[in-house]
Amino acid sequence: MNDSTPGRPTPEDSEPTSFAENARNLIKKHRGKILAVGGAMGSVVLAVVVAGLAEGRDAEEAGDQEPVSDPETTDKRRSTSSYDVDPHLRKLPEGQNASEEKKTTYKEETGDDLPPGQTWVHGWSFSGGSPEDDDPGEVAA
């Protein structure tokens, strides 16, 4: 029988066991529990990250954003599809106001006063096609 304390077991030759060896033994003994807890924590972290991304996406979609093109019809360098963006209100960053020109244009086009903290965005079109098809002097309406 050896004189080891309960917290510090000693091998047969009566030398104290190193911290690293104790840690290895503890991990071997409780490997299943460690993996289960690690997996559970990883799942929680993943769920929090996904929820945060979804919340960020919802916040973006809540604002007046331009429509996103169908990924199958969009070239990363240039869209080949054509689309229209309708005139719409856009919320301005806090402390900013619409120009007098935008207020006047909105009043002329809708008959209403422009709401505070917002600006009027004119509609526009994109015809798509390849860059060779575009006439540099031509501007989209």
C-alpha positions, 0 to 999 in steps of 0.5 A: 500500500502506498502513502498517496493522498486521495487527490494525488494518486501515485504509481507503483514506484511512489512518484506523484502522477503528473497533471497531464497524466491525471488529465489524460486518465480523467478524459479516458474515464469520462470520454462519453460524457465529455463528448455528450456535453461538447455536442450539446454545447456545440448545438446550442452555439450553432442554434444561437448563430443561426438565430442571429443570422435569421434575425439579421436577415429579417431586419434587412427584409423589413426595410425597403430593400431592392428585390434580390434576383433569382440566383439561377439567373444571376451572373456574379459579374452581371445579371442577364435577366431584366427587371424593374424597380418600382418607385418607393420610400426608403427610411433614412438613417437617424438625423438625416432628412430628404432633400427639398427636391425629393419632397417636391417630387414625392408630392407631385407623384403621389399627392401626399407629403413625404413622411419624416425620416424617409426619402423617395427613390425613383423607379428604374429598369435594368435590361440585362444582356451582355456588356457588349449589347449596351450602348455607353451613351444610353442610360436606363430610364 
